[in-house]
């Protein structure tokens, strides 16, 4: 799966946003992910990411990458226990 396979130009609210707005949103989301370490807050951030993916009609891409994402969550959880 290449990066070109993941992008789908669809008419959605997120696709119509200015690129600078999207970058600012990604940076804010990244800062929130680094700020909060409690699992409840991280779960809320994951729900926000899923909602944004739904707005962008990108849930199909997440489903296609489900194995990679599951492994990422597994190893992140294991590393979280040690650090």
Buried (B, 14 or more C-beta within 10 A) or exposed (E): EEEEEEEEEEEBEBBEBEEEEEEEEEEEBEEBBEEEEEEEEBEEBEEEEEEBBEEBBBEEBBEEEEEEEEEEEEEEEEEEEEE
